[in-house]
Amino acid sequence: MTDPVRYEVADGVATITLDQPDSLNALTVEMKVSLHEALKQAGADHDVRAVVLTGAGRGFCVGQDLKEHAEALERGDGKALDTVRDHYNPIVYSIAEMPKPVVAAVNGAAAGAGASLAFVCDFRIAAENASFLMAFARVGLGPDTGASWTLQRLVGYGRATAMLMLAEPVAAAQALEMGLVNAVVPAGDLMSAASELARRLAVGPTAAYGGIKRALSVAATSNLGTALETEAQVQAECGQTEDHVNATRAFIAKQKPTFTGR
């Protein structure tokens, strides 16, 4: 047996690869647990300053492993859907609250919870052959893995409703037009493009990036006063970092700053 998730670190970037290509990286319990552990490891490692999430083989991730799920239903397992609270929700929090940027490199089909994983990342780079499918309604389920929160913020309420209810695939070019992804590149260039972006972020002010993520998250569901107070808190914290002090000195001296994430 091999680990269903690969974890590699180079140049300050952790690359997390869903590695069950024969099933298009369908999410078994084992894979979900392993993915959550990899995300926690990346979040806790100061030497990791950006993360790339991708899939092995032809697909990014086609969501829940329905074979495993069907077997649980046949056993009469009343807790079959507890995986949303037990696994998917913690994974979403690990990405959304990670104080460093996460780039999804979508190399093929992304469906259901798999697409939702890409949506919660900070950046999405898609291969030309990638596609996105909100497949939940096809099996009589509502959304999970944060899709109800992320999708409408990316493409608007109307498009999110259509994607979720009609469950029609969205090709990479259309995803770019909708604002669902940041860029579309030839399949052979995907990992180099995603890694280049991650390395660019990794040498940047990662403490500030964490503050930006926090401020955006709070502002998405709060009033103006709460958003302003969060900005003040973030600025106070970032203002005490070595990165801010050194970058200010470099600006005055007309030099290029070097960031350490501290």
Buried (B, 14 or more C-beta within 10 A) or exposed (E): EEEBBBBEBEEBBBBBBBBBBEBBBBBBBBBBBBBBBBBBBBBEEEEBBBBBBBBBBBBBBBBBBBEBBEEBEEEEEEEBBEBBEBBBBBBBBBBBEBBBBBBBBBBBBBBBBBBBBBBBBBBBBBBBBBBBBBBBBEEEBEBBBBBBBBBBBBBEEEBBEBBBEEBEBBBBEBBBEBEBBBBBBEBEEBBEBBBBBBBEBBBBBBBBBBBBBBBBBBBEEEEEEEBEEBBEBBBEBBEEBEBBEBBEEBEEEEEEBEBBBE
